[in-house]
Amino acid sequence: MQNRFIDEQEAQPTAWFASGGYQKVISEVRPRLAEMMGANATDVVFLDDASSGLNAVLRSLPWQPRDVLLLTTAAYAVLPNTGAWLKRRYNIQIVQVEVSFPASGPESFLDPLEQTLRQLPRPCRLRLAVFDHVSSYPPAILPVSRLAKMVKAWFPDALVLLDGAHALGQVPIELGQLEQAGVDAYVTDGHKWLMAPKGSGALWASRSVQDILEPAIISSDNSPETTFQKRFDYIGTRDYSSWCAMGAALDFRRMLGGEVRLQRYTSELAKWAGQMMAEAFGTETVVPVSICSKFIESEISLTDPACAGFIAEGLIQNYSMLVISFGLHTNSSTDA
Ligand SMILES: Cc1ncc(COP(=O)(O)O)c(C=O)c1O
């Protein structure tokens, strides 16, 4: 399907980039995507990937020296990296919520957040708190509504951004409820669990913050009065076929049985596989099944961390199976 869009683009580039071309296609995909995310289509824009959405939000905020950016230690590297740039540029402070694995449940995230918020020196301008909806490694589904509510209870003026790169197609996303809990912006990827082509993602933003958000690239179509969606809909002459093809991914998933069925199937499969492996290795899964994502995760006890790399290498070469190893119980000698 993506190739069909590319053919159309190359056959008539002028028509494709003028209204009636890719704009028409994305105007049809957007409400479907928004519906899947429990959002209004007017609040959703397309992205090339989650990284560009996280950058757009982090770099759009009017940071002042000493403002606080709150991240967790489980955050994907884009966040601390962009945070480090903000620190150099604006002299902000980065505070990390220490989350440790194995996790026992939602309290493994809520308790350290509460402790961190309690310990922040006063007065404190907490400008932005960012949480994964589904962390990448170790993988877990975070109690995002409760985390957002807690931030807003302590710091009503802070904004909350969720990194949902791994959420779309993996877990239900209910942006109406999340907004009520205090979430201001949400970034997700289409090229992970939705099975859309690489270069597809989405950003949802509550109306109260849309005016301040700029895409990572400010294009020729983005003059000062340009509205939220239009600012993101054109970010230069590039291939927008991945955004267009998100509709085909949604069709495909519907053909496979729809979101509820698909997500239940993959979730049960991952839980089964995680427990099966934990039993085989005589260990535990890294998070309890109640917050387990669709990544399969279980502990393997290794005395030499180099073994982890060796096993991962063999699995990818022989079975095309990606294994990411990370250390647990880091104060013990079996850190692999
Ligand atoms: C939690 C999380 N956030 C953000 C990203 C960045 O996604 P992308 O490379 O599609 O921008 C990833 C990538 O794996 C991720 O795992």
The ligand as a Tripos MOL2 file, in Angstrom:
@<TRIPOS>MOLECULE
LIG
   16    16     1     0     0
SMALL
NO_CHARGES

@<TRIPOS>ATOM
      1 C1         10.1860    3.9470   25.0550 C.3       1 LIG1
      2 C2         10.6890    4.4670   23.7380 C.ar      1 LIG1
      3 N1         10.5130    5.7650   23.4350 N.ar      1 LIG1
      4 C3         10.9280    6.2820   22.2780 C.ar      1 LIG1
      5 C4         11.5460    5.5010   21.3330 C.ar      1 LIG1
      6 C5         12.0030    6.1200   20.0550 C.3       1 LIG1
      7 O1         11.2810    5.5810   18.9810 O.3       1 LIG1
      8 P1         11.7100    5.9720   17.4930 P.3       1 LIG1
      9 O2         13.0690    5.4060   17.2660 O.co2     1 LIG1
     10 O3         10.6700    5.3460   16.6290 O.co2     1 LIG1
     11 O4         11.7060    7.4490   17.4170 O.co2     1 LIG1
     12 C6         11.7700    4.1450   21.5930 C.ar      1 LIG1
     13 C7         12.4450    3.2850   20.6150 C.2       1 LIG1
     14 O5         12.5570    2.1000   20.7210 O.2       1 LIG1
     15 C8         11.3360    3.6070   22.8370 C.ar      1 LIG1
     16 O6         11.5360    2.3210   23.1410 O.3       1 LIG1
@<TRIPOS>BOND
     1     1     2 1
     2     2     3 ar
     3     2    15 ar
     4     3     4 ar
     5     4     5 ar
     6     5     6 1
     7     5    12 ar
     8     6     7 1
     9     7     8 1
    10     8     9 2
    11     8    10 1
    12     8    11 1
    13    12    13 1
    14    12    15 ar
    15    13    14 2
    16    15    16 1
@<TRIPOS>SUBSTRUCTURE
     1 LIG1         1 GROUP 0 **** ****
